[in-house]
Amino acid sequence: MVTVTVCVGSSCHLKGAREVIVRFNGLLEELGLADKVALKGSFCMERCGEGVNWQIDDEPLTSGSVDEAIATFRERVPAAVTEGPAAEPGGTP
């Protein structure tokens, strides 16, 4: 399962984190990924001032606007679900 985490600290909240979460949740339903992606909130990701901070699994992302976050989500999350977890060195995926 892929995990998408959105920062809900005060700086990100003011930049639209709540709307990002609502829109991401809608996209998960629209794209049929609700059972494949866990959507979570997290307090401060310690990148305040950069935009709305979020991540796909352990990959940090920053979006300058809600619309940018949505575009990145549409591009990256379905691909992350399709690709699955990266293989561990010496192991299997």
C-alpha positions in Angstrom: 0.0 0.0 0.0 1.2 3.5 -0.9 1.1 6.1 1.8 0.4 9.8 1.0 1.1 12.1 4.0 0.2 15.8 4.0 1.6 18.3 6.5 -1.1 19.9 8.6 1.2 22.2 10.6 0.2 25.8 10.9 2.2 27.1 7.9 1.0 24.4 5.5 -2.5 24.8 6.9 -2.5 28.5 5.9 -1.2 27.6 2.4 -4.1 25.2 1.8 -3.2 21.8 3.3 -6.8 21.2 4.3 -8.1 21.7 0.8 -5.2 19.5 -0.5 -6.4 16.6 1.8 -10.0 17.0 0.7 -9.1 17.1 -3.0 -6.6 14.1 -2.6 -9.4 12.1 -0.9 -11.7 12.9 -3.8 -9.0 11.9 -6.3 -8.5 8.6 -4.6 -12.2 7.8 -5.1 -12.2 9.1 -8.7 -9.1 7.1 -9.7 -10.2 4.0 -7.9 -7.3 4.0 -5.5 -9.0 4.4 -2.2 -8.1 0.8 -1.2 -4.5 1.1 -2.4 -3.5 4.4 -0.9 -3.5 5.5 2.8 -4.0 9.2 3.1 -2.6 10.7 6.3 -1.9 14.0 8.0 1.3 14.8 9.8 2.3 17.7 11.9 5.2 19.8 10.7 7.5 18.2 8.2 10.1 21.0 9.0 10.1 22.5 5.5 7.9 25.5 6.4 8.0 28.4 3.9 8.4 26.2 0.9 4.7 25.6 0.1 2.3 22.8 1.0 4.5 19.9 2.0 3.5 16.3 1.5 5.1 13.0 0.6 4.5 9.8 -1.3 5.8 7.0 1.0 9.2 8.5 2.0 9.6 10.9 -0.9 9.2 14.5 0.2 7.3 16.9 -2.1 6.4 20.5 -2.0 3.7 22.2 -4.0 3.4 25.9 -4.5 -0.4 25.8 -4.7 -3.3 23.4 -4.3 -3.6 23.0 -8.0 0.1 22.1 -8.3 -0.4 19.5 -5.6 -3.3 18.0 -7.5 -1.4 17.9 -10.7 1.5 16.2 -9.1 -0.8 13.7 -7.3 -2.5 12.8 -10.5 0.9 12.1 -12.2 2.8 10.4 -9.3 0.4 8.5 -7.1 -1.1 6.2 -9.7 2.5 5.4 -10.9 3.6 4.7 -7.3 0.7 2.3 -6.9 1.5 0.5 -10.2 5.2 0.3 -9.5 4.8 -0.9 -5.9 7.6 -0.7 -3.3 11.1 -0.5 -4.5 13.2 -3.7 -4.2 15.4 -3.9 -1.1 19.0 -4.5 -1.9 19.5 -8.3 -2.0 15.8 -8.9 -1.7 12.6 -8.9 -3.8 10.0 -6.2 -4.1 
